[in-house]
Amino acid sequence: MPSLLNFSQVEALRAHMLLTTAQMAKLLGVSRVTYSGWVNGKAIRASNDAKARATLRKLFKVLEVHEWPKPEVIAMPSGQRFKMLLELITPAE
């Protein structure tokens, strides 16, 4: 059985990547309220756990490959930064 996600570490990643709680929730495919529940210790369903882990792997890849957030990314408005991040983690069709 896989270990539980440590949402204090997920929150550290969220902050490092300059994401709002709402943006992180959107990336994970849940409401802000659900995400906040997980951060506060609420259990995560297996289906959500799998989706969250897949998204977190994508975010770590952006950290590594794109050295996120570079100074030019830090200088962007939040919405523009989020749009750029979505483009980096969404496969081209």
PyMOL commands that set and color helices and strands:
alter all, ss='L'
color gray80, all
select helices_A, chain A and resi 7-16+21-28+32-39+46-66+71-74+78-89
alter helices_A, ss='H'
color red, helices_A
deselect
rebuild
show_as cartoon
